[in-house]
Amino acid sequence: MLNAGQFARTFSRAPLPCLCFAHATPLLRSLKDVDMQLQYHKIANLKLAAEKLDGILLRPGETLSYWKAIGRPTRRKGYLEGMVLFCGTVQRGIGGGLCQLSNLIYWMTLHTGLTVTERYRHSYDVFPDSGRTQPFGSGATCFYNYRDLMIKNETSATFQLCLRVTDTELEGQWRSSAEPYCAYEVYEKEHHITHEYWGGYTRNNVLYRKAVRPDGTVLRDDYLCENHAIMMYAPFLEAGDKEAAADE
């Protein structure tokens, strides 16, 4: 169990000098049979949550807890009903849509020297791959307060998480007090779809990560995680039927 002093709590509005990795995901997607108002509410929820994390410093030895930083998303705090995926169905829930933020943070963290100490994969693959820009299984689901995303800084540098919600995108950066000594490439292996005995399908893969020096030398090629998800659509569906929900 971590002591309170070991959690990241310090903020700086001045960005640290070195950019480690940046990524952005679209705020609105055309999802079949999903009320667009839920997505507009999601944007409001993302703005509230991003404000709680923007500029937070992760010093050596500290851990960033997604939920400890954000707190419980409640109506009193201004959170609205957004889209929540529960047992493969789309439902309404206060604070819905915050998985887009945890997905973004997890994906960016995989491209840094930080260590993910707690992460939960999505149990359902809800939409086909049209428009997907990241490997299947590269997100992190969250649910207050028992499914957290926790990231530990085991390096000698200080890191800073920077977040911004624009008119069209959720933008994020991991910045650092020191230049990263390598870049990271996240890729999948063993991707396959299994026809299960109960009649449905599951999607499976394994994620790996290469650490590469500026001269192209591969320093490491490490196993990251294994993913298995129940598919909520017919496999081999033609691209374009629906938008991917890699970023939810």
TORKOL-4160 file (C-alpha; in steps of 0.2 Angstrom, whole numbers, padded with zeros to 4 digits, m for minus):
248
<pt num="1" X="0000" Y="0000" Z="0000"/>
<pt num="2" X="0007" Y="0017" Z="m0005"/>
<pt num="3" X="0009" Y="0031" Z="0008"/>
<pt num="4" X="0000" Y="0047" Z="0004"/>
<pt num="5" X="0016" Y="0056" Z="0001"/>
<pt num="6" X="0021" Y="0044" Z="m0013"/>
<pt num="7" X="0006" Y="0050" Z="m0024"/>
<pt num="8" X="0009" Y="0064" Z="m0036"/>
<pt num="9" X="0001" Y="0079" Z="m0030"/>
<pt num="10" X="0012" Y="0094" Z="m0036"/>
<pt num="11" X="0007" Y="0104" Z="m0051"/>
<pt num="12" X="0016" Y="0116" Z="m0063"/>
<pt num="13" X="0008" Y="0127" Z="m0076"/>
<pt num="14" X="0025" Y="0130" Z="m0084"/>
<pt num="15" X="0029" Y="0115" Z="m0096"/>
<pt num="16" X="0044" Y="0105" Z="m0093"/>
<pt num="17" X="0057" Y="0108" Z="m0106"/>
<pt num="18" X="0058" Y="0090" Z="m0115"/>
<pt num="19" X="0043" Y="0083" Z="m0125"/>
<pt num="20" X="0043" Y="0064" Z="m0123"/>
<pt num="21" X="0027" Y="0059" Z="m0132"/>
<pt num="22" X="0011" Y="0068" Z="m0138"/>
<pt num="23" X="m0005" Y="0061" Z="m0145"/>
<pt num="24" X="m0023" Y="0067" Z="m0148"/>
<pt num="25" X="m0040" Y="0058" Z="m0150"/>
<pt num="26" X="m0056" Y="0065" Z="m0158"/>
<pt num="27" X="m0070" Y="0070" Z="m0147"/>
<pt num="28" X="m0084" Y="0065" Z="m0158"/>
<pt num="29" X="m0087" Y="0050" Z="m0168"/>
<pt num="30" X="m0102" Y="0044" Z="m0178"/>
<pt num="31" X="m0108" Y="0029" Z="m0168"/>
<pt num="32" X="m0123" Y="0019" Z="m0174"/>
<pt num="33" X="m0138" Y="0019" Z="m0162"/>
<pt num="34" X="m0129" Y="0030" Z="m0150"/>
<pt num="35" X="m0137" Y="0047" Z="m0144"/>
<pt num="36" X="m0125" Y="0061" Z="m0149"/>
<pt num="37" X="m0130" Y="0070" Z="m0134"/>
<pt num="38" X="m0120" Y="0057" Z="m0124"/>
<pt num="39" X="m0105" Y="0062" Z="m0133"/>
<pt num="40" X="m0107" Y="0081" Z="m0130"/>
<pt num="41" X="m0109" Y="0077" Z="m0111"/>
<pt num="42" X="m0093" Y="0066" Z="m0113"/>
<pt num="43" X="m0084" Y="0082" Z="m0118"/>
<pt num="44" X="m0090" Y="0091" Z="m0103"/>
<pt num="45" X="m0084" Y="0077" Z="m0092"/>
<pt num="46" X="m0067" Y="0076" Z="m0100"/>
<pt num="47" X="m0065" Y="0095" Z="m0097"/>
<pt num="48" X="m0068" Y="0093" Z="m0079"/>
<pt num="49" X="m0057" Y="0078" Z="m0077"/>
<pt num="50" X="m0043" Y="0085" Z="m0088"/>
<pt num="51" X="m0042" Y="0100" Z="m0077"/>
<pt num="52" X="m0038" Y="0089" Z="m0062"/>
<pt num="53" X="m0023" Y="0081" Z="m0071"/>
<pt num="54" X="m0016" Y="0095" Z="m0082"/>
<pt num="55" X="0001" Y="0100" Z="m0076"/>
<pt num="56" X="0003" Y="0087" Z="m0063"/>
<pt num="57" X="0021" Y="0083" Z="m0059"/>
<pt num="58" X="0027" Y="0065" Z="m0057"/>
<pt num="59" X="0043" Y="0065" Z="m0047"/>
<pt num="60" X="0055" Y="0051" Z="m0045"/>
<pt num="61" X="0048" Y="0038" Z="m0034"/>
<pt num="62" X="0030" Y="0045" Z="m0035"/>
<pt num="63" X="0015" Y="0036" Z="m0042"/>
<pt num="64" X="0001" Y="0044" Z="m0052"/>
<pt num="65" X="m0017" Y="0037" Z="m0048"/>
<pt num="66" X="m0030" Y="0042" Z="m0061"/>
<pt num="67" X="m0044" Y="0041" Z="m0048"/>
<pt num="68" X="m0035" Y="0049" Z="m0034"/>
<pt num="69" X="m0031" Y="0064" Z="m0044"/>
<pt num="70" X="m0048" Y="0066" Z="m0052"/>
<pt num="71" X="m0059" Y="0060" Z="m0038"/>
<pt num="72" X="m0076" Y="0053" Z="m0038"/>
<pt num="73" X="m0086" Y="0060" Z="m0054"/>
<pt num="74" X="m0103" Y="0066" Z="m0047"/>
<pt num="75" X="m0117" Y="0077" Z="m0053"/>
<pt num="76" X="m0113" Y="0089" Z="m0039"/>
<pt num="77" X="m0096" Y="0092" Z="m0047"/>
<pt num="78" X="m0104" Y="0096" Z="m0063"/>
<pt num="79" X="m0102" Y="0079" Z="m0072"/>
<pt num="80" X="m0116" Y="0074" Z="m0084"/>
<pt num="81" X="m0123" Y="0058" Z="m0090"/>
<pt num="82" X="m0111" Y="0051" Z="m0104"/>
<pt num="83" X="m0109" Y="0034" Z="m0113"/>
<pt num="84" X="m0104" Y="0020" Z="m0102"/>
<pt num="85" X="m0100" Y="0002" Z="m0109"/>
<pt num="86" X="m0106" Y="m0011" Z="m0097"/>
<pt num="87" X="m0106" Y="m0030" Z="m0101"/>
<pt num="88" X="m0105" Y="m0025" Z="m0120"/>
<pt num="89" X="m0120" Y="m0013" Z="m0120"/>
<pt num="90" X="m0120" Y="0005" Z="m0121"/>
<pt num="91" X="m0128" Y="0013" Z="m0106"/>
<pt num="92" X="m0129" Y="0030" Z="m0097"/>
<pt num="93" X="m0119" Y="0035" Z="m0082"/>
<pt num="94" X="m0113" Y="0050" Z="m0073"/>
<pt num="95" X="m0096" Y="0054" Z="m0079"/>
<pt num="96" X="m0097" Y="0043" Z="m0094"/>
<pt num="97" X="m0084" Y="0044" Z="m0107"/>
<pt num="98" X="m0069" Y="0046" Z="m0095"/>
<pt num="99" X="m0061" Y="0031" Z="m0102"/>
<pt num="100" X="m0056" Y="0041" Z="m0117"/>
<pt num="101" X="m0044" Y="0050" Z="m0105"/>
<pt num="102" X="m0037" Y="0035" Z="m0097"/>
<pt num="103" X="m0035" Y="0027" Z="m0114"/>
<pt num="104" X="m0025" Y="0042" Z="m0120"/>
<pt num="105" X="m0014" Y="0043" Z="m0104"/>
<pt num="106" X="m0010" Y="0024" Z="m0105"/>
<pt num="107" X="m0006" Y="0025" Z="m0123"/>
<pt num="108" X="0006" Y="0040" Z="m0121"/>
<pt num="109" X="0014" Y="0032" Z="m0105"/>
<pt num="110" X="0019" Y="0016" Z="m0116"/>
<pt num="111" X="0030" Y="0028" Z="m0126"/>
<pt num="112" X="0040" Y="0034" Z="m0110"/>
<pt num="113" X="0051" Y="0027" Z="m0097"/>
<pt num="114" X="0037" Y="0027" Z="m0084"/>
<pt num="115" X="0030" Y="0011" Z="m0077"/>
<pt num="116" X="0012" Y="0006" Z="m0078"/>
<pt num="117" X="0008" Y="m0003" Z="m0061"/>
<pt num="118" X="m0010" Y="m0005" Z="m0063"/>
<pt num="119" X="m0021" Y="m0006" Z="m0079"/>
<pt num="120" X="m0037" Y="m0015" Z="m0084"/>
<pt num="121" X="m0040" Y="m0020" Z="m0102"/>
<pt num="122" X="m0057" Y="m0018" Z="m0110"/>
<pt num="123" X="m0067" Y="m0034" Z="m0109"/>
<pt num="124" X="m0077" Y="m0030" Z="m0124"/>
<pt num="125" X="m0073" Y="m0025" Z="m0142"/>
<pt num="126" X="m0088" Y="m0015" Z="m0146"/>
<pt num="127" X="m0085" Y="m0007" Z="m0163"/>
<pt num="128" X="m0075" Y="m0013" Z="m0179"/>
<pt num="129" X="m0058" Y="m0006" Z="m0184"/>
<pt num="130" X="m0063" Y="0008" Z="m0196"/>
<pt num="131" X="m0052" Y="0023" Z="m0192"/>
<pt num="132" X="m0042" Y="0014" Z="m0178"/>
<pt num="133" X="m0025" Y="0022" Z="m0177"/>
<pt num="134" X="m0019" Y="0011" Z="m0162"/>
<pt num="135" X="m0016" Y="m0007" Z="m0160"/>
<pt num="136" X="m0031" Y="m0017" Z="m0153"/>
<pt num="137" X="m0030" Y="m0018" Z="m0134"/>
<pt num="138" X="m0019" Y="m0002" Z="m0131"/>
<pt num="139" X="m0032" Y="0006" Z="m0120"/>
<pt num="140" X="m0036" Y="0006" Z="m0101"/>
<pt num="141" X="m0053" Y="0005" Z="m0095"/>
<pt num="142" X="m0058" Y="0014" Z="m0079"/>
<pt num="143" X="m0072" Y="0013" Z="m0066"/>
<pt num="144" X="m0072" Y="0023" Z="m0050"/>
<pt num="145" X="m0066" Y="0017" Z="m0038"/>
<pt num="146" X="m0060" Y="0000" Z="m0041"/>
<pt num="147" X="m0053" Y="0000" Z="m0059"/>
<pt num="148" X="m0038" Y="0013" Z="m0058"/>
<pt num="149" X="m0024" Y="0017" Z="m0069"/>
<pt num="150" X="m0008" Y="0019" Z="m0059"/>
<pt num="151" X="0009" Y="0025" Z="m0066"/>
<pt num="152" X="0025" Y="0025" Z="m0056"/>
<pt num="153" X="0041" Y="0035" Z="m0060"/>
<pt num="154" X="0056" Y="0024" Z="m0058"/>
<pt num="155" X="0067" Y="0035" Z="m0067"/>
<pt num="156" X="0079" Y="0049" Z="m0061"/>
<pt num="157" X="0069" Y="0063" Z="m0071"/>
<pt num="158" X="0053" Y="0072" Z="m0067"/>
<pt num="159" X="0038" Y="0070" Z="m0078"/>
<pt num="160" X="0024" Y="0081" Z="m0082"/>
<pt num="161" X="0007" Y="0077" Z="m0089"/>
<pt num="162" X="m0001" Y="0090" Z="m0100"/>
<pt num="163" X="m0019" Y="0089" Z="m0106"/>
<pt num="164" X="m0031" Y="0100" Z="m0116"/>
<pt num="165" X="m0048" Y="0098" Z="m0123"/>
<pt num="166" X="m0050" Y="0108" Z="m0139"/>
<pt num="167" X="m0065" Y="0110" Z="m0150"/>
<pt num="168" X="m0062" Y="0094" Z="m0159"/>
<pt num="169" X="m0049" Y="0084" Z="m0149"/>
<pt num="170" X="m0043" Y="0078" Z="m0133"/>
<pt num="171" X="m0024" Y="0082" Z="m0133"/>
<pt num="172" X="m0011" Y="0075" Z="m0121"/>
<pt num="173" X="0008" Y="0076" Z="m0118"/>
<pt num="174" X="0021" Y="0068" Z="m0107"/>
<pt num="175" X="0035" Y="0080" Z="m0104"/>
<pt num="176" X="0051" Y="0078" Z="m0094"/>
<pt num="177" X="0065" Y="0087" Z="m0086"/>
<pt num="178" X="0078" Y="0077" Z="m0096"/>
<pt num="179" X="0079" Y="0072" Z="m0114"/>
<pt num="180" X="0073" Y="0054" Z="m0117"/>
<pt num="181" X="0087" Y="0043" Z="m0122"/>
<pt num="182" X="0076" Y="0032" Z="m0134"/>
<pt num="183" X="0060" Y="0032" Z="m0143"/>
<pt num="184" X="0047" Y="0018" Z="m0141"/>
<pt num="185" X="0037" Y="0008" Z="m0154"/>
<pt num="186" X="0022" Y="m0002" Z="m0148"/>
<pt num="187" X="0016" Y="m0016" Z="m0159"/>
<pt num="188" X="0005" Y="m0031" Z="m0158"/>
<pt num="189" X="0009" Y="m0050" Z="m0161"/>
<pt num="190" X="m0002" Y="m0065" Z="m0162"/>
<pt num="191" X="m0018" Y="m0056" Z="m0167"/>
<pt num="192" X="m0032" Y="m0068" Z="m0170"/>
<pt num="193" X="m0051" Y="m0070" Z="m0169"/>
<pt num="194" X="m0058" Y="m0086" Z="m0160"/>
<pt num="195" X="m0075" Y="m0093" Z="m0163"/>
<pt num="196" X="m0080" Y="m0098" Z="m0145"/>
<pt num="197" X="m0090" Y="m0114" Z="m0140"/>
<pt num="198" X="m0105" Y="m0102" Z="m0135"/>
<pt num="199" X="m0107" Y="m0096" Z="m0153"/>
<pt num="200" X="m0099" Y="m0079" Z="m0151"/>
<pt num="201" X="m0081" Y="m0072" Z="m0155"/>
<pt num="202" X="m0067" Y="m0066" Z="m0145"/>
<pt num="203" X="m0052" Y="m0055" Z="m0151"/>
<pt num="204" X="m0035" Y="m0058" Z="m0145"/>
<pt num="205" X="m0017" Y="m0051" Z="m0146"/>
<pt num="206" X="m0001" Y="m0048" Z="m0137"/>
<pt num="207" X="0007" Y="m0031" Z="m0136"/>
<pt num="208" X="0026" Y="m0028" Z="m0136"/>
<pt num="209" X="0037" Y="m0013" Z="m0136"/>
<pt num="210" X="0053" Y="m0009" Z="m0144"/>
<pt num="211" X="0065" Y="0004" Z="m0136"/>
<pt num="212" X="0075" Y="0012" Z="m0150"/>
<pt num="213" X="0090" Y="0024" Z="m0149"/>
<pt num="214" X="0091" Y="0039" Z="m0161"/>
<pt num="215" X="0103" Y="0029" Z="m0172"/>
<pt num="216" X="0091" Y="0015" Z="m0175"/>
<pt num="217" X="0098" Y="0003" Z="m0162"/>
<pt num="218" X="0085" Y="m0008" Z="m0153"/>
<pt num="219" X="0089" Y="m0008" Z="m0135"/>
<pt num="220" X="0075" Y="m0019" Z="m0129"/>
<pt num="221" X="0060" Y="m0028" Z="m0136"/>
<pt num="222" X="0048" Y="m0031" Z="m0121"/>
<pt num="223" X="0032" Y="m0040" Z="m0118"/>
<pt num="224" X="0019" Y="m0027" Z="m0112"/>
<pt num="225" X="0002" Y="m0036" Z="m0110"/>
<pt num="226" X="m0010" Y="m0049" Z="m0117"/>
<pt num="227" X="m0028" Y="m0044" Z="m0122"/>
<pt num="228" X="m0044" Y="m0054" Z="m0124"/>
<pt num="229" X="m0061" Y="m0046" Z="m0128"/>
<pt num="230" X="m0078" Y="m0052" Z="m0133"/>
<pt num="231" X="m0083" Y="m0045" Z="m0150"/>
<pt num="232" X="m0100" Y="m0036" Z="m0150"/>
<pt num="233" X="m0100" Y="m0036" Z="m0169"/>
<pt num="234" X="m0099" Y="m0048" Z="m0183"/>
<pt num="235" X="m0081" Y="m0052" Z="m0186"/>
<pt num="236" X="m0074" Y="m0048" Z="m0204"/>
<pt num="237" X="m0086" Y="m0033" Z="m0205"/>
<pt num="238" X="m0082" Y="m0022" Z="m0219"/>
<pt num="239" X="m0073" Y="m0006" Z="m0214"/>
<pt num="240" X="m0084" Y="0009" Z="m0214"/>
<pt num="241" X="m0099" Y="0002" Z="m0206"/>
<pt num="242" X="m0095" Y="0010" Z="m0190"/>
<pt num="243" X="m0082" Y="0020" Z="m0182"/>
<pt num="244" X="m0069" Y="0012" Z="m0171"/>
<pt num="245" X="m0070" Y="0015" Z="m0153"/>
<pt num="246" X="m0052" Y="0013" Z="m0149"/>
<pt num="247" X="m0052" Y="0030" Z="m0140"/>
<pt num="248" X="m0071" Y="0028" Z="m0135"/>
